[in-house]
Amino acid sequence: MSENLNSKNIENDQFNLIDEESDYKDLITRLNEIKSTIALLEKTIFK
């Protein structure tokens, strides 16, 4: 039974890592979009 629990914990940990990696990729994408928007606003403001 202990082996079953360990196996499930490992599977959950792997799923969590994949989920976290996806979250980080989404965050980086969103930050890049924000960066582009700020750059565009700066160009517009300082013309």
Beta strands, then each sheet from edge to edge (+ up, - down):
end
